[in-house]
């Protein structure tokens, strides 16, 4: 069990503390709750550089200062209410404060009325990996011949790597997770020149990540199964050659998103999206279907939008979808097409909608550390990359094989097992 400090505005948090404790114990984490005497709260706020109206949030700031005095704490969970503006400011300030003074991994979670156990589990599992597997995650080079499989919600990816090079790839939709994994691995082996019959003798290790990692890992008799956050950040660092210094990783998949701040190729802060499918690759798939264009061509269509890539409607105003919601966004899209808005303008609006939702729900809660590395299937949609560049004011790096970041990451990590 590793100790993780829960930094929030209340120990018994919104009546769901039992759920956090239960999930934490399941992944090998003991949650502890730093406290501070009330007489020292103002002094702690001065040290952090922020004091707010809420006494509970000021206590949250004080708990962060108190945490620094406990050397047994190996990570932090920052917990506030969803859409609490003051809480968001405090959470971001506390995160910056802790990052300036420690190298401990930190995760943030915004509690909703009905929290999903799976969301809590995925965050705490990733935090536990970053604490307990740090030496393994420090690998900067893949060795030998290994297979990495990323069993995602929408697509399954597989790579064969040999001495730090990708020599085989497989990428296809996830239908039955086991059949999709088998097919992806066979495609990767074939491209690598390895027959299925010789795979056991030629492949030294197999690693699995993604939503279906437990099921697929057991099916493939994998040597290592790890959650996506640590694996994707490692894959992004490898593909972009960014092993040293700070970097930011944006990973948009078929159903959810990850925003990861990493240092020296290892994630040290992250948050996960997934509140609405409107910010995912699935929304873009539905959009491409409505526009009668393959998803691989949607980004190119969006790039044809008028005014230097900005869709126009009426008196110089760009066309916007009326909702971030996947259902209502598609409804807005259908109405726009029926009213004569150009297909390329609608495509650009869909790409902008995805980027803006990721920005508002995730990026605004964390500062961006250049370079920004964009991975996942949606990174291949040029229109989304352009929208992120406009929103952030920085160049977005999409490395070769960006859609295979998870598979590359796990293939590299497993070579050290």
C-alpha positions as CSV (number, residue, x, y, z in Angstrom):
1,X,0.0,0.0,0.0
2,X,1.3,3.5,-0.9
3,X,0.2,6.6,0.9
4,X,-1.6,9.3,-1.1
5,X,-2.7,12.6,0.4
6,X,-6.3,13.6,-0.3
7,X,-6.4,17.3,-0.5
8,X,-10.0,18.6,-0.5
9,X,-12.3,21.0,1.3
10,X,-13.6,18.2,3.5
11,X,-12.5,14.8,4.7
12,X,-15.9,13.1,4.5
13,X,-16.3,14.5,1.0
14,X,-19.9,14.9,-0.1
15,X,-20.9,11.6,1.4
16,X,-18.8,9.5,-1.0
17,X,-15.6,9.1,0.9
18,X,-16.4,5.5,1.4
19,X,-16.2,5.0,-2.4
20,X,-12.8,6.7,-2.7
21,X,-11.5,4.6,0.2
22,X,-12.8,1.4,-1.2
23,X,-11.4,2.0,-4.7
24,X,-8.1,3.2,-3.4
25,X,-7.7,0.0,-1.3
26,X,-8.4,-2.1,-4.3
27,X,-5.5,-0.5,-6.3
28,X,-3.1,-0.5,-3.4
29,X,-3.5,3.0,-2.1
30,X,-4.0,4.2,1.4
31,X,-5.7,7.7,1.4
32,X,-4.5,10.0,4.2
33,X,-5.9,13.4,5.2
34,X,-3.3,16.0,6.1
35,X,-4.6,18.5,8.7
36,X,-3.5,21.8,10.1
37,X,-4.4,23.8,13.2
38,X,-6.9,26.6,12.4
39,X,-4.6,29.2,13.9
40,X,-2.0,28.4,11.1
41,X,-4.4,28.4,8.1
42,X,-3.9,32.1,7.3
43,X,-0.1,31.6,7.4
44,X,-0.4,28.6,5.0
45,X,-2.5,30.7,2.6
46,X,0.1,33.4,2.6
47,X,2.8,30.7,1.8
48,X,0.7,29.4,-1.1
49,X,-0.2,33.0,-2.2
50,X,-4.0,32.6,-2.2
51,X,-6.8,33.1,0.3
52,X,-10.4,32.8,-0.8
53,X,-13.8,33.5,0.8
54,X,-14.6,29.8,1.6
55,X,-13.1,28.7,5.0
56,X,-13.2,25.1,3.8
57,X,-11.2,25.9,0.6
58,X,-8.7,27.8,2.7
59,X,-8.3,24.6,4.8
60,X,-7.7,22.8,1.6
61,X,-4.8,25.1,0.9
62,X,-3.5,24.5,4.4
63,X,-3.7,20.7,3.9
64,X,-1.5,21.0,0.9
65,X,1.2,22.9,3.0
66,X,0.8,20.3,5.7
67,X,1.3,17.4,3.3
68,X,4.9,18.6,2.6
69,X,5.8,17.7,6.2
70,X,5.0,14.0,5.7
71,X,7.8,12.1,3.8
72,X,5.7,8.9,3.7
73,X,3.2,10.5,1.3
74,X,4.0,9.4,-2.3
75,X,1.3,11.2,-4.3
76,X,-1.7,13.6,-4.1
77,X,-5.4,13.5,-5.0
78,X,-6.9,17.0,-5.4
79,X,-10.6,16.9,-5.0
80,X,-13.2,19.6,-5.6
81,X,-16.8,19.9,-6.7
82,X,-17.6,19.9,-10.4
83,X,-18.2,23.4,-11.7
84,X,-17.2,25.1,-8.4
85,X,-15.4,28.1,-9.8
86,X,-13.6,29.0,-6.6
87,X,-12.7,25.4,-6.0
88,X,-11.2,25.1,-9.5
89,X,-9.0,28.2,-8.8
90,X,-7.8,26.7,-5.5
91,X,-7.2,23.3,-7.0
92,X,-5.1,24.7,-9.8
93,X,-3.1,26.9,-7.3
94,X,-2.5,24.0,-5.0
95,X,-1.3,21.8,-7.9
96,X,1.2,24.5,-9.0
97,X,2.4,25.0,-5.4
98,X,3.0,21.2,-4.9
99,X,4.7,20.8,-8.3
100,X,7.1,23.6,-7.5
101,X,8.1,21.9,-4.3
102,X,7.9,18.2,-5.0
103,X,8.2,15.7,-7.8
104,X,5.2,13.6,-6.6
105,X,2.5,12.6,-9.1
106,X,-0.7,14.5,-8.7
107,X,-4.2,13.8,-10.0
108,X,-7.3,16.0,-10.0
109,X,-10.9,15.0,-9.8
110,X,-14.0,17.1,-9.9
111,X,-16.8,15.3,-8.0
112,X,-20.2,15.1,-9.6
113,X,-23.5,14.2,-7.9
114,X,-23.3,10.6,-9.0
115,X,-19.6,9.7,-9.4
116,X,-18.7,6.8,-11.6
117,X,-16.7,4.1,-9.8
118,X,-14.9,3.3,-13.1
119,X,-13.7,7.0,-13.4
120,X,-12.3,7.0,-9.9
121,X,-10.7,3.6,-10.4
122,X,-8.9,4.6,-13.6
123,X,-7.5,7.7,-12.0
124,X,-6.3,6.1,-8.8
125,X,-4.9,3.1,-10.7
126,X,-2.9,5.4,-12.9
127,X,-1.6,7.3,-9.8
128,X,-0.6,4.0,-8.2
129,X,1.3,3.0,-11.4
130,X,3.2,6.3,-11.5
131,X,4.3,5.8,-7.8
132,X,5.1,2.1,-7.8
133,X,6.4,1.6,-11.4
134,X,8.5,4.7,-11.8
135,X,11.8,2.9,-12.4
136,X,10.1,0.9,-15.2
137,X,8.5,4.0,-16.7
138,X,12.0,5.6,-17.0
139,X,12.9,3.5,-20.0
140,X,13.8,5.6,-23.0
141,X,14.5,2.8,-25.4
142,X,12.8,-0.4,-26.5
143,X,15.0,-3.5,-26.6
144,X,14.6,-6.9,-28.2
145,X,11.4,-7.9,-30.0
146,X,8.2,-7.1,-28.2
147,X,4.5,-6.7,-29.0
148,X,2.3,-3.9,-27.6
149,X,-1.5,-4.0,-27.8
150,X,-3.8,-1.1,-27.1
151,X,-7.4,-2.4,-26.7
152,X,-9.3,0.8,-27.0
153,X,-13.0,1.5,-26.8
154,X,-13.3,2.2,-30.5
155,X,-10.2,0.7,-32.1
156,X,-7.6,-1.9,-31.3
157,X,-4.0,-1.1,-32.1
158,X,-1.0,-3.4,-32.1
159,X,2.7,-2.9,-32.9
160,X,5.7,-5.1,-33.1
161,X,8.9,-3.3,-32.1
162,X,12.5,-4.5,-32.6
163,X,15.4,-2.6,-31.1
164,X,13.5,0.7,-30.7
165,X,11.9,0.6,-34.2
166,X,8.3,-0.1,-35.2
167,X,8.5,-3.0,-37.6
168,X,4.8,-4.1,-37.7
169,X,1.4,-2.4,-37.2
170,X,-2.2,-3.4,-36.9
171,X,-5.2,-1.0,-36.4
172,X,-8.8,-2.0,-36.7
173,X,-12.2,-1.3,-35.1
174,X,-12.9,-2.9,-31.7
175,X,-15.9,-5.2,-32.1
176,X,-15.3,-8.3,-30.0
177,X,-12.2,-7.3,-27.9
178,X,-10.5,-10.7,-28.1
179,X,-11.1,-11.2,-31.9
180,X,-10.0,-7.6,-32.6
181,X,-6.8,-8.0,-30.5
182,X,-6.0,-11.3,-32.3
183,X,-6.5,-9.7,-35.7
184,X,-4.5,-6.6,-34.9
185,X,-1.6,-8.7,-33.5
186,X,-1.7,-11.0,-36.6
187,X,-1.6,-7.9,-38.9
188,X,1.4,-6.5,-37.0
189,X,3.3,-9.8,-37.0
190,X,2.7,-10.2,-40.7
191,X,4.1,-6.7,-41.5
192,X,7.1,-7.5,-39.2
193,X,7.8,-10.7,-41.1
194,X,7.0,-13.0,-38.2
195,X,4.7,-16.0,-38.8
196,X,2.0,-16.7,-36.1
197,X,3.6,-20.2,-35.6
198,X,7.0,-18.6,-34.8
199,X,5.7,-15.8,-32.7
200,X,6.3,-17.5,-29.4
201,X,9.9,-18.1,-30.1
202,X,10.6,-14.7,-31.8
203,X,8.6,-12.4,-29.5
204,X,10.3,-11.9,-26.2
205,X,7.4,-10.1,-24.3
206,X,3.8,-8.9,-24.8
207,X,2.3,-5.9,-23.1
208,X,-1.3,-4.7,-23.1
209,X,-3.0,-1.5,-22.3
210,X,-6.4,0.2,-22.9
211,X,-10.0,-0.4,-21.8
212,X,-9.9,-4.1,-22.6
213,X,-6.5,-4.7,-21.1
214,X,-7.5,-7.2,-18.4
215,X,-9.6,-9.4,-20.7
216,X,-7.1,-9.1,-23.6
217,X,-4.1,-9.5,-21.4
218,X,-5.3,-12.8,-20.0
219,X,-6.2,-14.0,-23.5
220,X,-2.8,-13.2,-24.9
221,X,-1.0,-14.4,-21.7
222,X,0.6,-10.9,-21.6
223,X,3.8,-10.3,-19.5
224,X,2.5,-6.8,-18.5
225,X,-0.8,-5.0,-18.3
226,X,-0.9,-1.3,-17.5
227,X,-3.4,1.5,-17.5
228,X,-3.3,4.1,-20.3
229,X,-2.1,7.3,-18.7
230,X,1.5,6.2,-17.9
231,X,1.6,4.2,-21.1
232,X,0.3,6.9,-23.5
233,X,2.7,9.5,-22.0
234,X,5.6,7.1,-22.5
235,X,4.5,6.4,-26.1
236,X,4.1,10.1,-26.9
237,X,7.6,10.8,-25.5
238,X,9.1,8.0,-27.6
239,X,7.4,8.9,-30.8
240,X,8.2,12.6,-30.5
241,X,11.7,12.2,-29.1
242,X,10.8,14.2,-26.0
243,X,12.4,12.3,-23.1
244,X,13.8,15.3,-21.3
245,X,12.2,18.4,-19.8
246,X,8.5,19.3,-19.6
247,X,5.8,18.5,-22.2
248,X,2.0,18.3,-22.5
249,X,0.2,15.3,-24.1
250,X,-3.3,15.6,-25.5
251,X,-4.8,12.2,-26.2
252,X,-8.3,12.1,-27.8
253,X,-9.6,8.6,-28.4
254,X,-12.9,7.1,-29.5
255,X,-14.8,7.7,-26.3
256,X,-12.6,9.6,-23.8
257,X,-9.7,12.1,-23.5
258,X,-6.5,12.5,-21.5
259,X,-4.6,15.6,-20.8
260,X,-1.2,14.7,-19.3
261,X,1.6,17.0,-18.1
262,X,4.8,15.0,-18.2
263,X,8.4,15.6,-17.1
264,X,11.3,13.6,-18.5
265,X,8.9,11.2,-20.4
266,X,6.8,10.3,-17.3
267,X,3.4,11.7,-16.4
268,X,3.3,13.7,-13.2
269,X,-0.1,15.4,-13.5
270,X,-3.2,14.5,-15.5
271,X,-6.9,14.7,-15.8
272,X,-9.3,12.6,-17.8
273,X,-12.3,13.6,-19.8
274,X,-15.3,11.6,-20.8
275,X,-18.2,13.6,-19.4
276,X,-19.8,13.8,-22.9
277,X,-19.1,11.9,-26.1
278,X,-19.2,15.3,-27.9
279,X,-15.5,15.8,-27.2
280,X,-14.5,12.4,-28.5
281,X,-13.6,10.7,-31.8
282,X,-17.1,9.1,-31.8
283,X,-18.6,12.5,-32.4
284,X,-16.4,13.1,-35.4
285,X,-17.2,9.6,-36.7
286,X,-20.9,10.5,-36.7
287,X,-20.2,13.9,-38.3
288,X,-18.3,12.2,-41.1
289,X,-21.2,9.8,-41.7
290,X,-23.6,12.8,-41.9
291,X,-21.3,14.6,-44.3
292,X,-20.9,11.4,-46.4
293,X,-17.1,11.4,-46.1
294,X,-14.7,8.9,-44.6
295,X,-13.4,9.9,-41.1
296,X,-9.9,9.9,-42.6
297,X,-11.0,12.7,-45.0
298,X,-13.0,14.8,-42.4
299,X,-10.0,16.9,-41.4
300,X,-9.0,17.7,-45.0
301,X,-12.6,18.8,-45.7
302,X,-12.5,21.1,-42.6
303,X,-9.2,22.6,-43.8
304,X,-11.1,23.8,-46.9
305,X,-13.4,26.0,-44.9
306,X,-13.3,29.7,-45.9
307,X,-11.4,32.7,-44.4
308,X,-8.1,31.0,-43.7
309,X,-9.7,27.9,-42.4
310,X,-12.5,29.7,-40.5
311,X,-16.1,28.8,-41.5
312,X,-18.3,31.8,-42.2
313,X,-22.0,32.4,-41.9
314,X,-23.9,35.6,-42.4
315,X,-21.9,38.8,-41.8
316,X,-18.5,37.3,-41.3
317,X,-19.4,35.1,-38.3
318,X,-18.1,31.6,-38.2
319,X,-20.6,28.8,-38.1
320,X,-20.8,27.2,-34.7
321,X,-22.6,24.0,-33.5
322,X,-25.2,25.0,-31.0
323,X,-24.3,22.5,-28.3
324,X,-21.3,20.5,-27.1
325,X,-23.7,17.6,-26.4
326,X,-23.2,14.8,-28.9
327,X,-26.9,14.4,-29.6
328,X,-27.8,18.1,-29.9
329,X,-24.6,18.8,-31.7
330,X,-25.6,16.4,-34.4
331,X,-29.0,17.9,-34.5
332,X,-27.4,21.4,-35.0
333,X,-25.3,19.9,-37.8
334,X,-28.3,18.4,-39.6
335,X,-30.2,21.8,-39.4
336,X,-27.1,23.6,-40.7
337,X,-26.8,21.3,-43.8
338,X,-30.5,21.7,-44.5
339,X,-30.2,25.5,-44.3
340,X,-27.3,25.6,-46.9
341,X,-24.2,25.8,-44.8
342,X,-21.3,24.3,-46.7
343,X,-20.1,20.8,-45.9
344,X,-16.5,22.1,-45.2
345,X,-17.9,24.8,-42.8
346,X,-19.8,22.1,-40.9
347,X,-16.7,19.9,-40.8
348,X,-14.7,22.8,-39.4
349,X,-17.3,23.6,-36.8
350,X,-17.3,19.9,-35.7
351,X,-13.5,20.0,-35.3
352,X,-13.7,23.3,-33.4
353,X,-16.5,21.9,-31.1
354,X,-14.3,19.0,-30.0
355,X,-11.2,21.2,-29.4
356,X,-13.2,23.8,-27.5
357,X,-14.9,21.2,-25.2
358,X,-11.5,19.6,-24.4
359,X,-10.2,23.1,-23.7
360,X,-13.0,24.2,-21.5
361,X,-13.4,21.0,-19.5
362,X,-9.7,19.9,-19.2
363,X,-7.1,22.3,-20.4
364,X,-8.3,25.3,-18.5
365,X,-7.8,23.5,-15.2
366,X,-4.1,22.8,-16.0
367,X,-1.4,25.0,-17.6
368,X,0.1,24.0,-20.9
369,X,3.8,23.2,-21.0
370,X,5.2,23.3,-24.5
371,X,5.8,21.2,-26.5
372,X,2.2,20.0,-26.9
373,X,2.1,16.5,-28.3
374,X,-1.2,15.3,-29.9
375,X,-1.8,11.6,-30.0
376,X,-4.7,9.2,-30.4
377,X,-6.8,8.5,-33.5
378,X,-8.2,12.1,-33.5
379,X,-4.7,13.5,-33.9
380,X,-4.9,12.4,-37.5
381,X,-7.9,14.8,-38.1
382,X,-6.1,17.9,-39.3
383,X,-9.0,20.2,-38.5
384,X,-8.8,19.4,-34.8
385,X,-5.1,20.0,-34.7
386,X,-5.6,23.4,-36.3
387,X,-8.3,24.4,-33.8
388,X,-6.0,23.4,-30.8
389,X,-3.3,25.6,-32.3
390,X,-5.7,28.6,-32.5
391,X,-7.0,28.0,-29.0
392,X,-3.6,27.5,-27.3
393,X,-1.5,29.8,-29.5
394,X,1.3,27.2,-29.8
395,X,2.3,24.7,-32.5
396,X,0.9,21.3,-32.0
397,X,3.2,18.3,-32.6
398,X,1.6,15.2,-34.2
399,X,4.4,12.6,-34.3
400,X,4.5,9.8,-36.9
401,X,2.4,6.8,-35.8
402,X,0.6,9.1,-33.3
403,X,-2.5,6.8,-33.2
404,X,-0.2,4.0,-31.9
405,X,1.1,5.9,-28.9
406,X,-0.4,3.4,-26.4
407,X,0.8,0.3,-28.2
408,X,4.3,1.8,-28.6
409,X,4.4,2.8,-25.0
410,X,3.5,-0.6,-23.6
411,X,5.8,-2.4,-26.1
412,X,8.7,-0.3,-24.8
413,X,7.9,-0.7,-21.1
414,X,7.4,-4.4,-21.4
415,X,10.9,-4.8,-22.9
416,X,12.2,-3.9,-19.4
417,X,10.2,-6.5,-17.5
